């Protein structure tokens, strides 16, 4: 319930900021584009590294979730 309120508030603030945005008159040079590209690539590599590092824990987490659901379904069918 709290996350729904936070999400709605965040969406409202984003839409509010787009509705009343002013022109920035800013300049993005090629170096800025390169920096943004580097940030995106580094983030993706970091995420992939974290997933690989914790793959066993992630797999066990989902295995536990689905095995509980399967056992619950078998108990209700009987």
Protein Blocks (a to p, Z undefined) as FASTA:
>chain_A
ZZmmmmmmmmmmmmmmmmmcccfkiacdfklmmmmmmmmmmmmmmmmmmmmmmmmmmmmm
mmmmmmmmmmmmmmmmZZ
